[in-house]
Amino acid sequence: MKQPPSPSRTSVQLSAALDHRLNLYSLAASAAGVSLLALIPPAQAKIVFTAANVKITPSHKLAIDLNHDGVKDFELVDTPVGSFESLAIHPLHSGNAVAQANRDCNPSVGVAALKAGALIGKGQIFSRNVYCMAQYIGADGGSLGPWAGGIAHRYVGAKFMINGRAHFGWIRLSVTPAPFVAHMTGYAYETMPNKPIIAGKTEGSEVPATPSKLDRQPASLGVLALGSPGLSIWRRKEDVGQTES
């Protein structure tokens, strides 16, 4: 008659099998943890909009802090001198700049008066040395500049620095014919560095595309708990995902 295995031998066999299964579980769980980390999306881009209702009249100026960090980024200045008047916007810090126009001011090109929907941050030339928006020259000199002659609901394309990295934004203005009165009705910026912003867009967020497939599922604890069979299932799922990519 066949004798049952001794208790000590049974105990050793069970311990070895359990140890083997736990090792497989640990391996698969570690790999699943890496997969879960890879699927965590990056920080979201976000537009931060500030409503405003401010008028800048001759002999006045207005400093603008686009991201409300206590640092003034740009300054609008309306300067009359005798029969001459100038409306300008000045970058206040190194790295800050405005999108330039093709139309002339005096003595250089002026600040672009962008329409709603323009993409700011791609396709424009940004310059720190461009600041003229509109000028009036008396004695029949007339008005010149991209913002002269009366213009409504246009946008200054702005580039400015946050912690040493470039961000894009816009400033919405309407400007009367000379004597110039600039009416600022809002401004916005994009929280993600170097990400373009659409002129006039006041909200929204996007997650940049990542190489991870959104429909690829990480291994579940239920599958991993199966031990060796579960690891085989998990490996087959990964193989399928790799074939599809």
Steps between C-alpha positions, in 0.01 A plus 500: 500500500638839398586715794400872496788745489637606829379833644846651471527417128149637428587819684818543295315446170226750589754759611695467174184531289378798702841667476506447123152647462581800718812568295292499180244729663772742610650508150167563331393758759824693449448502123139609546616783723731624224208485254279700735768766539535523122127562465496799737429804277730804505395831652203655324524817300254765608395848390466753781278795404456830684208728415573873502334834433773763500548806280840657437468864399772747389773560761421173678654153516397156622721212618370148430584187704382220269532213749439691827832407657569856616740570212383752239561357153398778258408867518259691278598866461303784334736794452397837349771758425362817342332398174658153514352199679628146542326186625750226586545178695833426665635161616625553855741208541765312308342227286165676472394602149199578279395373159602749233293619207586566137370857516738779585509728794773761530785407479434122484228241459226500759318263732264260324125552546399133482148384423309254718602145415861581414749246632748677728836333547536347156547689177564843655821690550535612862720796580593683818591810297157542338261709709317751274125439467378830360633853440341831414709768335339845487517756221346258251736219592202282580493170683707189437560163658306172519267630773434846353177629347264330742514124555280271708557171682848418378777317684860564595694174473721476809797284591621517860709305747391297804786345698731536202265331251305666219119515509258651248198719562282775360367843597168612351463868415284745309657833399325822390633735232733772632501621768546132583300328772590135547233286663631173645228237544702195603818299477602134522801270497582132453634320808712252304838639387545555125142391423316728253175670596208607282416870507168546676483152652422534870488143627590143422766243574664231293720202581784462248508172311719230658646188342295276733190343344191610690327166449785291643395369843749425780497159664239465774570360844245227427707376204826538689365297792475198273876465524669331205181472286419862576849609401458318168169679437659834589792432265262412217314829552827691482597311183168593338550864599848503349369348175232771473736792563 
